[in-house]
Amino acid sequence: MYKVIIEQQCGCVRRRDMALESNFSDKDDALIAASQLAQKMNDEFCGKHQFSVRQEGNDMMISMQMRG
Ligand SMILES: [Zn+2]
């Protein structure tokens, strides 16, 4: 089982009431879903935060950085 986890939430995530964790049986599916999600969050959210995917074992963590 592979998980996509939103590791840190800014207000945009909370306002949208997003699922913070989703499960995949296939690793590639999880990776693709994670990168699409991070891309979407970068495109649609406030722009103050930058989201990127980090792989930790079977987990794809979506982490947040403040944008300079
Ligand atoms: Zn935000």
N, CA, C, O and the ligand as a Tripos MOL2 file, in Angstrom:
@<TRIPOS>MOLECULE
protein
  273   271    69     0     0
PROTEIN
NO_CHARGES

@<TRIPOS>ATOM
      1 N           0.8390   -1.2020    0.0000 N.3       1 MET1
      2 CA          0.0000    0.0000    0.0000 C.3       1 MET1
      3 C           0.8710    1.2480    0.0000 C.2       1 MET1
      4 O           1.7830    1.3830    0.8160 O.2       1 MET1
      5 N           0.5840    2.1440   -0.9090 N.am      2 TYR2
      6 CA          1.3310    3.3990   -0.9970 C.3       2 TYR2
      7 C           0.4000    4.5530   -0.6430 C.2       2 TYR2
      8 O          -0.7750    4.5610   -1.0110 O.2       2 TYR2
      9 N           0.9390    5.5080    0.0660 N.am      3 LYS3
     10 CA          0.1000    6.6150    0.5180 C.3       3 LYS3
     11 C           0.5800    7.9350   -0.0460 C.2       3 LYS3
     12 O           1.7780    8.1670   -0.2060 O.2       3 LYS3
     13 N          -0.3860    8.8000   -0.3460 N.am      4 VAL4
     14 CA         -0.0740   10.1880   -0.6440 C.3       4 VAL4
     15 C          -0.5540   10.9970    0.5500 C.2       4 VAL4
     16 O          -1.7360   10.9630    0.8950 O.2       4 VAL4
     17 N           0.3430   11.7110    1.1670 N.am      5 ILE5
     18 CA          0.0220   12.4160    2.4100 C.3       5 ILE5
     19 C           0.3260   13.8990    2.2680 C.2       5 ILE5
     20 O           1.4330   14.2840    1.8920 O.2       5 ILE5
     21 N          -0.6550   14.7180    2.5690 N.am      6 ILE6
     22 CA         -0.4010   16.1600    2.6390 C.3       6 ILE6
     23 C           0.1610   16.4420    4.0200 C.2       6 ILE6
     24 O          -0.5380   16.3700    5.0300 O.2       6 ILE6
     25 N           1.4450   16.7640    4.0280 N.am      7 GLU7
     26 CA          2.1900   16.8150    5.2760 C.3       7 GLU7
     27 C           1.8990   18.0960    6.0620 C.2       7 GLU7
     28 O           1.6860   18.0600    7.2740 O.2       7 GLU7
     29 N           1.8930   19.2030    5.3650 N.am      8 GLN8
     30 CA          1.6220   20.4810    6.0190 C.3       8 GLN8
     31 C           0.5020   21.1720    5.2730 C.2       8 GLN8
     32 O           0.4460   21.1390    4.0430 O.2       8 GLN8
     33 N          -0.3830   21.7940    6.0170 N.am      9 GLN9
     34 CA         -1.5020   22.4640    5.3810 C.3       9 GLN9
     35 C          -1.4030   23.9570    5.6020 C.2       9 GLN9
     36 O          -1.2060   24.4150    6.7280 O.2       9 GLN9
     37 N          -1.5370   24.7080    4.5400 N.am     10 CYS10
     38 CA         -1.7560   26.1390    4.7390 C.3      10 CYS10
     39 C          -3.2670   26.3510    4.7290 C.2      10 CYS10
     40 O          -4.0230   25.4000    4.5320 O.2      10 CYS10
     41 N          -3.7080   27.5730    4.9380 N.am     11 GLY11
     42 CA         -5.1330   27.8450    5.0330 C.3      11 GLY11
     43 C          -5.9100   27.3840    3.8150 C.2      11 GLY11
     44 O          -7.0800   27.0170    3.9240 O.2      11 GLY11
     45 N          -5.2740   27.4010    2.6650 N.am     12 CYS12
     46 CA         -5.9410   27.0040    1.4220 C.3      12 CYS12
     47 C          -6.3780   25.5400    1.4780 C.2      12 CYS12
     48 O          -7.4680   25.1960    1.0220 O.2      12 CYS12
     49 N          -5.5410   24.6950    2.0270 N.am     13 VAL13
     50 CA         -5.8790   23.2770    2.1420 C.3      13 VAL13
     51 C          -7.0650   23.1150    3.0850 C.2      13 VAL13
     52 O          -8.0110   22.3830    2.7920 O.2      13 VAL13
     53 N          -7.0050   23.8040    4.2170 N.am     14 ARG14
     54 CA         -8.0700   23.6860    5.2160 C.3      14 ARG14
     55 C          -9.3900   24.1970    4.6700 C.2      14 ARG14
     56 O         -10.4370   23.5950    4.9050 O.2      14 ARG14
     57 N          -9.3460   25.3020    3.9450 N.am     15 ARG15
     58 CA        -10.5810   25.8740    3.4040 C.3      15 ARG15
     59 C         -11.2470   24.9280    2.4060 C.2      15 ARG15
     60 O         -12.4720   24.8990    2.2890 O.2      15 ARG15
     61 N         -10.4410   24.1670    1.7010 N.am     16 ARG16
     62 CA        -10.9990   23.2810    0.6890 C.3      16 ARG16
     63 C         -11.4260   21.9360    1.2460 C.2      16 ARG16
     64 O         -12.0210   21.1240    0.5380 O.2      16 ARG16
     65 N         -11.1240   21.7030    2.5040 N.am     17 ASP17
     66 CA        -11.5370   20.4670    3.1440 C.3      17 ASP17
     67 C         -11.0450   19.2500    2.3530 C.2      17 ASP17
     68 O         -11.8130   18.3340    2.0580 O.2      17 ASP17
     69 N          -9.7750   19.2580    2.0230 N.am     18 MET18
     70 CA         -9.2020   18.2050    1.1900 C.3      18 MET18
     71 C          -8.8800   16.9610    2.0030 C.2      18 MET18
     72 O          -8.6450   17.0370    3.2090 O.2      18 MET18
     73 N          -8.8720   15.8270    1.3400 N.am     19 ALA19
     74 CA         -8.4070   14.5980    1.9820 C.3      19 ALA19
     75 C          -6.9070   14.7180    2.2130 C.2      19 ALA19
     76 O          -6.1530   15.0400    1.2940 O.2      19 ALA19
     77 N          -6.4880   14.4640    3.4200 N.am     20 LEU20
     78 CA         -5.0720   14.6300    3.7450 C.3      20 LEU20
     79 C          -4.2700   13.3760    3.4510 C.2      20 LEU20
     80 O          -3.0390   13.3920    3.4560 O.2      20 LEU20
     81 N          -4.9750   12.3040    3.2000 N.am     21 GLU21
     82 CA         -4.2910   11.0510    2.9580 C.3      21 GLU21
     83 C          -5.0830   10.2230    1.9610 C.2      21 GLU21
     84 O          -6.2980   10.0900    2.1010 O.2      21 GLU21
     85 N          -4.4170    9.6610    0.9530 N.am     22 SER22
     86 CA         -5.1000    8.7190    0.0740 C.3      22 SER22
     87 C          -4.1950    7.5250   -0.1770 C.2      22 SER22
     88 O          -2.9700    7.6390   -0.1410 O.2      22 SER22
     89 N          -4.8020    6.4020   -0.4250 N.am     23 ASN23
     90 CA         -4.0770    5.1410   -0.5640 C.3      23 ASN23
     91 C          -4.0980    4.6330   -1.9950 C.2      23 ASN23
     92 O          -5.0940    4.7680   -2.7050 O.2      23 ASN23
     93 N          -2.9920    4.0530   -2.4010 N.am     24 PHE24
     94 CA         -2.8720    3.4740   -3.7390 C.3      24 PHE24
     95 C          -2.2100    2.1090   -3.6080 C.2      24 PHE24
     96 O          -1.3510    1.9080   -2.7490 O.2      24 PHE24
     97 N          -2.6090    1.1780   -4.4580 N.am     25 SER25
     98 CA         -1.9600   -0.1260   -4.4200 C.3      25 SER25
     99 C          -0.7430   -0.1540   -5.3290 C.2      25 SER25
    100 O           0.1080   -1.0360   -5.2130 O.2      25 SER25
    101 N          -0.6620    0.8080   -6.2280 N.am     26 ASP26
    102 CA          0.4460    0.8510   -7.1710 C.3      26 ASP26
    103 C           1.3320    2.0650   -6.9040 C.2      26 ASP26
    104 O           0.8360    3.1790   -6.7380 O.2      26 ASP26
    105 N           2.6290    1.8450   -6.8640 N.am     27 LYS27
    106 CA          3.5560    2.9190   -6.5230 C.3      27 LYS27
    107 C           3.5550    4.0410   -7.5550 C.2      27 LYS27
    108 O           3.5660    5.2200   -7.2010 O.2      27 LYS27
    109 N           3.5430    3.6660   -8.8360 N.am     28 ASP28
    110 CA          3.5430    4.6830   -9.8760 C.3      28 ASP28
    111 C           2.2800    5.5320   -9.8210 C.2      28 ASP28
    112 O           2.3270    6.7470  -10.0170 O.2      28 ASP28
    113 N           1.1440    4.8790   -9.5510 N.am     29 ASP29
    114 CA         -0.1050    5.6330   -9.4120 C.3      29 ASP29
    115 C           0.0100    6.6490   -8.2880 C.2      29 ASP29
    116 O          -0.4260    7.7930   -8.4230 O.2      29 ASP29
    117 N           0.5990    6.2230   -7.1810 N.am     30 ALA30
    118 CA          0.7540    7.1190   -6.0340 C.3      30 ALA30
    119 C           1.6580    8.2980   -6.3890 C.2      30 ALA30
    120 O           1.3680    9.4430   -6.0410 O.2      30 ALA30
    121 N           2.7500    8.0050   -7.0810 N.am     31 LEU31
    122 CA          3.6830    9.0740   -7.4610 C.3      31 LEU31
    123 C           3.0340   10.0790   -8.4050 C.2      31 LEU31
    124 O           3.1870   11.2910   -8.2530 O.2      31 LEU31
    125 N           2.3090    9.5490   -9.3790 N.am     32 ILE32
    126 CA          1.6460   10.4180  -10.3520 C.3      32 ILE32
    127 C           0.5820   11.2670   -9.6680 C.2      32 ILE32
    128 O           0.4830   12.4700   -9.9110 O.2      32 ILE32
    129 N          -0.2140   10.6310   -8.8090 N.am     33 ALA33
    130 CA         -1.2590   11.3650   -8.0970 C.3      33 ALA33
    131 C          -0.6390   12.4530   -7.2280 C.2      33 ALA33
    132 O          -1.1560   13.5680   -7.1560 O.2      33 ALA33
    133 N           0.4670   12.1250   -6.5720 N.am     34 ALA34
    134 CA          1.1170   13.0990   -5.6940 C.3      34 ALA34
    135 C           1.6380   14.2840   -6.4910 C.2      34 ALA34
    136 O           1.4730   15.4300   -6.0750 O.2      34 ALA34
    137 N           2.2680   14.0200   -7.6380 N.am     35 SER35
    138 CA          2.8190   15.1560   -8.3790 C.3      35 SER35
    139 C           1.7120   15.9820   -9.0120 C.2      35 SER35
    140 O           1.8360   17.2020   -9.1200 O.2      35 SER35
    141 N           0.6280   15.3330   -9.4340 N.am     36 GLN36
    142 CA         -0.5010   16.1000   -9.9760 C.3      36 GLN36
    143 C          -1.1430   16.9650   -8.9030 C.2      36 GLN36
    144 O          -1.5340   18.1070   -9.1490 O.2      36 GLN36
    145 N          -1.2430   16.3940   -7.7070 N.am     37 LEU37
    146 CA         -1.8460   17.1400   -6.6000 C.3      37 LEU37
    147 C          -0.9810   18.3440   -6.2250 C.2      37 LEU37
    148 O          -1.4930   19.4460   -6.0250 O.2      37 LEU37
    149 N           0.3190   18.1290   -6.1340 N.am     38 ALA38
    150 CA          1.2250   19.2260   -5.7940 C.3      38 ALA38
    151 C           1.1520   20.3170   -6.8530 C.2      38 ALA38
    152 O           1.1470   21.5060   -6.5320 O.2      38 ALA38
    153 N           1.0940   19.9060   -8.1240 N.am     39 GLN39
    154 CA          0.9890   20.8560   -9.2390 C.3      39 GLN39
    155 C          -0.2840   21.6890   -9.1210 C.2      39 GLN39
    156 O          -0.2670   22.9110   -9.2680 O.2      39 GLN39
    157 N          -1.3880   20.9920   -8.8520 N.am     40 LYS40
    158 CA         -2.6840   21.6560   -8.7130 C.3      40 LYS40
    159 C          -2.6550   22.6580   -7.5510 C.2      40 LYS40
    160 O          -3.1590   23.7760   -7.6630 O.2      40 LYS40
    161 N          -2.0590   22.2350   -6.4490 N.am     41 MET41
    162 CA         -1.9800   23.1210   -5.2890 C.3      41 MET41
    163 C          -1.1090   24.3430   -5.6140 C.2      41 MET41
    164 O          -1.4120   25.4530   -5.1780 O.2      41 MET41
    165 N          -0.0470   24.1410   -6.3660 N.am     42 ASN42
    166 CA          0.7970   25.2690   -6.7590 C.3      42 ASN42
    167 C           0.0630   26.2170   -7.6970 C.2      42 ASN42
    168 O           0.2470   27.4320   -7.6340 O.2      42 ASN42
    169 N          -0.7660   25.6570   -8.5640 N.am     43 ASP43
    170 CA         -1.4830   26.4770   -9.5350 C.3      43 ASP43
    171 C          -2.6590   27.2180   -8.9140 C.2      43 ASP43
    172 O          -2.9110   28.3750   -9.2510 O.2      43 ASP43
    173 N          -3.3830   26.5590   -8.0050 N.am     44 GLU44
    174 CA         -4.6820   27.0880   -7.5880 C.3      44 GLU44
    175 C          -4.6750   27.7680   -6.2300 C.2      44 GLU44
    176 O          -5.5800   28.5420   -5.9160 O.2      44 GLU44
    177 N          -3.6660   27.4860   -5.4270 N.am     45 PHE45
    178 CA         -3.6920   28.0240   -4.0760 C.3      45 PHE45
    179 C          -3.1470   29.4420   -4.0400 C.2      45 PHE45
    180 O          -2.9350   30.0610   -5.0830 O.2      45 PHE45
    181 N          -2.9220   29.9510   -2.8400 N.am     46 CYS46
    182 CA         -2.6230   31.3650   -2.6500 C.3      46 CYS46
    183 C          -1.3470   31.8270   -3.3460 C.2      46 CYS46
    184 O          -1.1860   33.0210   -3.5960 O.2      46 CYS46
    185 N          -0.4330   30.9050   -3.6630 N.am     47 GLY47
    186 CA          0.8030   31.3190   -4.2930 C.3      47 GLY47
    187 C           1.8830   31.7150   -3.2840 C.2      47 GLY47
    188 O           3.0260   31.9730   -3.6590 O.2      47 GLY47
    189 N           1.5130   31.7600   -2.0120 N.am     48 LYS48
    190 CA          2.5070   32.0900   -0.9890 C.3      48 LYS48
    191 C           3.2960   30.8550   -0.5960 C.2      48 LYS48
    192 O           4.3680   30.9400    0.0030 O.2      48 LYS48
    193 N           2.7480   29.7240   -0.9440 N.am     49 HIS49
    194 CA          3.3860   28.4760   -0.5580 C.3      49 HIS49
    195 C           3.7320   27.6570   -1.7880 C.2      49 HIS49
    196 O           3.0550   27.7040   -2.8150 O.2      49 HIS49
    197 N           4.8070   26.9080   -1.6430 N.am     50 GLN50
    198 CA          5.2600   26.0580   -2.7360 C.3      50 GLN50
    199 C           5.1640   24.6150   -2.2590 C.2      50 GLN50
    200 O           5.6670   24.2750   -1.1880 O.2      50 GLN50
    201 N           4.5220   23.7730   -3.0510 N.am     51 PHE51
    202 CA          4.3570   22.3760   -2.6520 C.3      51 PHE51
    203 C           5.2340   21.4730   -3.5060 C.2      51 PHE51
    204 O           5.3370   21.6530   -4.7200 O.2      51 PHE51
    205 N           5.8540   20.5140   -2.8680 N.am     52 SER52
    206 CA          6.6760   19.5700   -3.6100 C.3      52 SER52
    207 C           6.5100   18.1720   -3.0140 C.2      52 SER52
    208 O           6.0580   18.0090   -1.8800 O.2      52 SER52
    209 N           6.8860   17.1730   -3.8060 N.am     53 VAL53
    210 CA          6.6900   15.7870   -3.3980 C.3      53 VAL53
    211 C           8.0150   15.2000   -2.9230 C.2      53 VAL53
    212 O           9.0490   15.3490   -3.5750 O.2      53 VAL53
    213 N           7.9620   14.5500   -1.8090 N.am     54 ARG54
    214 CA          9.1380   13.8780   -1.2760 C.3      54 ARG54
    215 C           8.7500   12.4370   -0.9680 C.2      54 ARG54
    216 O           7.7340   12.1760   -0.3250 O.2      54 ARG54
    217 N           9.5740   11.5120   -1.4370 N.am     55 GLN55
    218 CA          9.2410   10.1050   -1.2220 C.3      55 GLN55
    219 C           9.9180    9.6010    0.0440 C.2      55 GLN55
    220 O          11.1200    9.7820    0.2390 O.2      55 GLN55
    221 N           9.1310    8.9700    0.8930 N.am     56 GLU56
    222 CA          9.6840    8.3610    2.1120 C.3      56 GLU56
    223 C           9.1850    6.9360    2.1970 C.2      56 GLU56
    224 O           8.0700    6.6860    2.6550 O.2      56 GLU56
    225 N          10.0070    6.0020    1.7580 N.am     57 GLY57
    226 CA          9.5750    4.6090    1.7400 C.3      57 GLY57
    227 C           8.3600    4.4670    0.8460 C.2      57 GLY57
    228 O           8.4300    4.7840   -0.3410 O.2      57 GLY57
    229 N           7.2540    3.9980    1.3870 N.am     58 ASN58
    230 CA          6.0370    3.8130    0.6100 C.3      58 ASN58
    231 C           5.1390    5.0400    0.6240 C.2      58 ASN58
    232 O           4.0380    5.0130    0.0740 O.2      58 ASN58
    233 N           5.5950    6.0930    1.2390 N.am     59 ASP59
    234 CA          4.7700    7.2860    1.3510 C.3      59 ASP59
    235 C           5.2810    8.3980    0.4560 C.2      59 ASP59
    236 O           6.4840    8.6440    0.3660 O.2      59 ASP59
    237 N           4.3380    9.0710   -0.2090 N.am     60 MET60
    238 CA          4.6660   10.2620   -0.9870 C.3      60 MET60
    239 C           4.1850   11.4460   -0.1740 C.2      60 MET60
    240 O           2.9830   11.6930   -0.0680 O.2      60 MET60
    241 N           5.1160   12.1680    0.3920 N.am     61 MET61
    242 CA          4.7610   13.2870    1.2410 C.3      61 MET61
    243 C           4.7070   14.5540    0.4010 C.2      61 MET61
    244 O           5.6350   14.8590   -0.3480 O.2      61 MET61
    245 N           3.6000   15.2920    0.5380 N.am     62 ILE62
    246 CA          3.5280   16.5970   -0.1020 C.3      62 ILE62
    247 C           3.9130   17.6330    0.9390 C.2      62 ILE62
    248 O           3.1700   17.8810    1.8890 O.2      62 ILE62
    249 N           5.0700   18.2310    0.7550 N.am     63 SER63
    250 CA          5.5350   19.1730    1.7670 C.3      63 SER63
    251 C           5.4110   20.5960    1.2620 C.2      63 SER63
    252 O           5.3220   20.8420    0.0590 O.2      63 SER63
    253 N           5.4090   21.5120    2.1840 N.am     64 MET64
    254 CA          5.1320   22.9000    1.8800 C.3      64 MET64
    255 C           6.3240   23.7610    2.2720 C.2      64 MET64
    256 O           6.8990   23.5910    3.3470 O.2      64 MET64
    257 N           6.6850   24.6760    1.3990 N.am     65 GLN65
    258 CA          7.6790   25.6840    1.7470 C.3      65 GLN65
    259 C           7.0720   27.0520    1.5210 C.2      65 GLN65
    260 O           6.2220   27.2300    0.6490 O.2      65 GLN65
    261 N           7.5110   28.0140    2.3070 N.am     66 MET66
    262 CA          7.1260   29.3870    2.0280 C.3      66 MET66
    263 C           7.8540   29.8340    0.7780 C.2      66 MET66
    264 O           9.0320   29.5300    0.5850 O.2      66 MET66
    265 N           7.1470   30.5550   -0.0640 N.am     67 ARG67
    266 CA          7.7680   31.0450   -1.2840 C.3      67 ARG67
    267 C           8.4170   32.3790   -0.9620 C.2      67 ARG67
    268 O           7.7990   33.2540   -0.3550 O.2      67 ARG67
    269 N           9.6620   32.5250   -1.3720 N.am     68 GLY68
    270 CA         10.4700   33.6840   -1.0220 C.3      68 GLY68
    271 C           9.7450   34.9570   -1.1250 C.2      68 GLY68
    272 O          10.3130   36.0150   -0.8570 O.2      68 GLY68
    273 ZN         -1.8180   28.9880    0.9700 Zn       69 ZN69
@<TRIPOS>BOND
     1     1     2 1
     2     2     3 1
     3     3     4 2
     4     3     5 am
     5     5     6 1
     6     6     7 1
     7     7     8 2
     8     7     9 am
     9     9    10 1
    10    10    11 1
    11    11    12 2
    12    11    13 am
    13    13    14 1
    14    14    15 1
    15    15    16 2
    16    15    17 am
    17    17    18 1
    18    18    19 1
    19    19    20 2
    20    19    21 am
    21    21    22 1
    22    22    23 1
    23    23    24 2
    24    23    25 am
    25    25    26 1
    26    26    27 1
    27    27    28 2
    28    27    29 am
    29    29    30 1
    30    30    31 1
    31    31    32 2
    32    31    33 am
    33    33    34 1
    34    34    35 1
    35    35    36 2
    36    35    37 am
    37    37    38 1
    38    38    39 1
    39    39    40 2
    40    39    41 am
    41    41    42 1
    42    42    43 1
    43    43    44 2
    44    43    45 am
    45    45    46 1
    46    46    47 1
    47    47    48 2
    48    47    49 am
    49    49    50 1
    50    50    51 1
    51    51    52 2
    52    51    53 am
    53    53    54 1
    54    54    55 1
    55    55    56 2
    56    55    57 am
    57    57    58 1
    58    58    59 1
    59    59    60 2
    60    59    61 am
    61    61    62 1
    62    62    63 1
    63    63    64 2
    64    63    65 am
    65    65    66 1
    66    66    67 1
    67    67    68 2
    68    67    69 am
    69    69    70 1
    70    70    71 1
    71    71    72 2
    72    71    73 am
    73    73    74 1
    74    74    75 1
    75    75    76 2
    76    75    77 am
    77    77    78 1
    78    78    79 1
    79    79    80 2
    80    79    81 am
    81    81    82 1
    82    82    83 1
    83    83    84 2
    84    83    85 am
    85    85    86 1
    86    86    87 1
    87    87    88 2
    88    87    89 am
    89    89    90 1
    90    90    91 1
    91    91    92 2
    92    91    93 am
    93    93    94 1
    94    94    95 1
    95    95    96 2
    96    95    97 am
    97    97    98 1
    98    98    99 1
    99    99   100 2
   100    99   101 am
   101   101   102 1
   102   102   103 1
   103   103   104 2
   104   103   105 am
   105   105   106 1
   106   106   107 1
   107   107   108 2
   108   107   109 am
   109   109   110 1
   110   110   111 1
   111   111   112 2
   112   111   113 am
   113   113   114 1
   114   114   115 1
   115   115   116 2
   116   115   117 am
   117   117   118 1
   118   118   119 1
   119   119   120 2
   120   119   121 am
   121   121   122 1
   122   122   123 1
   123   123   124 2
   124   123   125 am
   125   125   126 1
   126   126   127 1
   127   127   128 2
   128   127   129 am
   129   129   130 1
   130   130   131 1
   131   131   132 2
   132   131   133 am
   133   133   134 1
   134   134   135 1
   135   135   136 2
   136   135   137 am
   137   137   138 1
   138   138   139 1
   139   139   140 2
   140   139   141 am
   141   141   142 1
   142   142   143 1
   143   143   144 2
   144   143   145 am
   145   145   146 1
   146   146   147 1
   147   147   148 2
   148   147   149 am
   149   149   150 1
   150   150   151 1
   151   151   152 2
   152   151   153 am
   153   153   154 1
   154   154   155 1
   155   155   156 2
   156   155   157 am
   157   157   158 1
   158   158   159 1
   159   159   160 2
   160   159   161 am
   161   161   162 1
   162   162   163 1
   163   163   164 2
   164   163   165 am
   165   165   166 1
   166   166   167 1
   167   167   168 2
   168   167   169 am
   169   169   170 1
   170   170   171 1
   171   171   172 2
   172   171   173 am
   173   173   174 1
   174   174   175 1
   175   175   176 2
   176   175   177 am
   177   177   178 1
   178   178   179 1
   179   179   180 2
   180   179   181 am
   181   181   182 1
   182   182   183 1
   183   183   184 2
   184   183   185 am
   185   185   186 1
   186   186   187 1
   187   187   188 2
   188   187   189 am
   189   189   190 1
   190   190   191 1
   191   191   192 2
   192   191   193 am
   193   193   194 1
   194   194   195 1
   195   195   196 2
   196   195   197 am
   197   197   198 1
   198   198   199 1
   199   199   200 2
   200   199   201 am
   201   201   202 1
   202   202   203 1
   203   203   204 2
   204   203   205 am
   205   205   206 1
   206   206   207 1
   207   207   208 2
   208   207   209 am
   209   209   210 1
   210   210   211 1
   211   211   212 2
   212   211   213 am
   213   213   214 1
   214   214   215 1
   215   215   216 2
   216   215   217 am
   217   217   218 1
   218   218   219 1
   219   219   220 2
   220   219   221 am
   221   221   222 1
   222   222   223 1
   223   223   224 2
   224   223   225 am
   225   225   226 1
   226   226   227 1
   227   227   228 2
   228   227   229 am
   229   229   230 1
   230   230   231 1
   231   231   232 2
   232   231   233 am
   233   233   234 1
   234   234   235 1
   235   235   236 2
   236   235   237 am
   237   237   238 1
   238   238   239 1
   239   239   240 2
   240   239   241 am
   241   241   242 1
   242   242   243 1
   243   243   244 2
   244   243   245 am
   245   245   246 1
   246   246   247 1
   247   247   248 2
   248   247   249 am
   249   249   250 1
   250   250   251 1
   251   251   252 2
   252   251   253 am
   253   253   254 1
   254   254   255 1
   255   255   256 2
   256   255   257 am
   257   257   258 1
   258   258   259 1
   259   259   260 2
   260   259   261 am
   261   261   262 1
   262   262   263 1
   263   263   264 2
   264   263   265 am
   265   265   266 1
   266   266   267 1
   267   267   268 2
   268   267   269 am
   269   269   270 1
   270   270   271 1
   271   271   272 2
@<TRIPOS>SUBSTRUCTURE
     1 MET1         2 RESIDUE 1 A MET
     2 TYR2         6 RESIDUE 1 A TYR
     3 LYS3        10 RESIDUE 1 A LYS
     4 VAL4        14 RESIDUE 1 A VAL
     5 ILE5        18 RESIDUE 1 A ILE
     6 ILE6        22 RESIDUE 1 A ILE
     7 GLU7        26 RESIDUE 1 A GLU
     8 GLN8        30 RESIDUE 1 A GLN
     9 GLN9        34 RESIDUE 1 A GLN
    10 CYS10       38 RESIDUE 1 A CYS
    11 GLY11       42 RESIDUE 1 A GLY
    12 CYS12       46 RESIDUE 1 A CYS
    13 VAL13       50 RESIDUE 1 A VAL
    14 ARG14       54 RESIDUE 1 A ARG
    15 ARG15       58 RESIDUE 1 A ARG
    16 ARG16       62 RESIDUE 1 A ARG
    17 ASP17       66 RESIDUE 1 A ASP
    18 MET18       70 RESIDUE 1 A MET
    19 ALA19       74 RESIDUE 1 A ALA
    20 LEU20       78 RESIDUE 1 A LEU
    21 GLU21       82 RESIDUE 1 A GLU
    22 SER22       86 RESIDUE 1 A SER
    23 ASN23       90 RESIDUE 1 A ASN
    24 PHE24       94 RESIDUE 1 A PHE
    25 SER25       98 RESIDUE 1 A SER
    26 ASP26      102 RESIDUE 1 A ASP
    27 LYS27      106 RESIDUE 1 A LYS
    28 ASP28      110 RESIDUE 1 A ASP
    29 ASP29      114 RESIDUE 1 A ASP
    30 ALA30      118 RESIDUE 1 A ALA
    31 LEU31      122 RESIDUE 1 A LEU
    32 ILE32      126 RESIDUE 1 A ILE
    33 ALA33      130 RESIDUE 1 A ALA
    34 ALA34      134 RESIDUE 1 A ALA
    35 SER35      138 RESIDUE 1 A SER
    36 GLN36      142 RESIDUE 1 A GLN
    37 LEU37      146 RESIDUE 1 A LEU
    38 ALA38      150 RESIDUE 1 A ALA
    39 GLN39      154 RESIDUE 1 A GLN
    40 LYS40      158 RESIDUE 1 A LYS
    41 MET41      162 RESIDUE 1 A MET
    42 ASN42      166 RESIDUE 1 A ASN
    43 ASP43      170 RESIDUE 1 A ASP
    44 GLU44      174 RESIDUE 1 A GLU
    45 PHE45      178 RESIDUE 1 A PHE
    46 CYS46      182 RESIDUE 1 A CYS
    47 GLY47      186 RESIDUE 1 A GLY
    48 LYS48      190 RESIDUE 1 A LYS
    49 HIS49      194 RESIDUE 1 A HIS
    50 GLN50      198 RESIDUE 1 A GLN
    51 PHE51      202 RESIDUE 1 A PHE
    52 SER52      206 RESIDUE 1 A SER
    53 VAL53      210 RESIDUE 1 A VAL
    54 ARG54      214 RESIDUE 1 A ARG
    55 GLN55      218 RESIDUE 1 A GLN
    56 GLU56      222 RESIDUE 1 A GLU
    57 GLY57      226 RESIDUE 1 A GLY
    58 ASN58      230 RESIDUE 1 A ASN
    59 ASP59      234 RESIDUE 1 A ASP
    60 MET60      238 RESIDUE 1 A MET
    61 MET61      242 RESIDUE 1 A MET
    62 ILE62      246 RESIDUE 1 A ILE
    63 SER63      250 RESIDUE 1 A SER
    64 MET64      254 RESIDUE 1 A MET
    65 GLN65      258 RESIDUE 1 A GLN
    66 MET66      262 RESIDUE 1 A MET
    67 ARG67      266 RESIDUE 1 A ARG
    68 GLY68      270 RESIDUE 1 A GLY
    69 ZN69       273 GROUP 0 **** ****
